[in-house]
Amino acid sequence: MERVVWTPGHVVDVDGPRAMLRTYLEQRDVRALCASIGSAIPLASACDIGCGFGRLTPVLTEFAEHVVGFERETGLLNVARSLQPSIDFRPIESLRRLPADPVSFNLGLVFTVLQHVPEPEVTAVIDELRRIVRPDGHLLLCEETDATLEAGDRSAAHLGYTCGRPVTTYETWLAPWTLAATRRRSIEPGYPRPDVGTYMLFAGPDSGPLR
């Protein structure tokens, strides 16, 4: 079936100095939220689901002994492996079937991935996230949360689709996981939309308090 093939330009829709600043700001915020987890550091394992070319994956190596990046696009996977050979990057065919055993990870990062998955498929993806992350672990999402945003045809999402969903929607879908922290996503000045998403840190039902 024909579908959009994601490239680095899809992952980051600016280049040069703007892309460098955006990456810094996003790595800074991911780092701060990971540091707020009350578990012992370093964690045993963490994963980046839909990691692209591994732009944010190295931040997880600061907090976990073993890091896995999951990615569908061969081109992006090849770039990630060439730039970060020490990280375990794994190919996937579907977000609904990740090549990992149950409760394999203490921390999962999902960065602007679920916003491209329409209902009802998105809830199956969330079930898979809960399958691979320990119930005493954490999930860090960053997604579009402006409910008025919808681009593309949800019935043909494989050709390109993005939608915003309120934080409360993710809270409902992830229950009994609980929302432990939120932070507005920050990127470079001058972007056409002022609201570009929200970081949402979810704690598993068996996890302890944040720092």
PyMOL commands that set and color helices and strands:
alter all, ss='L'
color gray80, all
select helices_A, chain A and resi 8-11+16-35+57-60+74-83+114-116+121-132+154-159+167-174
alter helices_A, ss='H'
color red, helices_A
select strands_A, chain A and resi 43-49+64-71+88-91+105-111+133-143+150-152+161-163+178-184+198-203
alter strands_A, ss='S'
color yellow, strands_A
deselect
rebuild
show_as cartoon
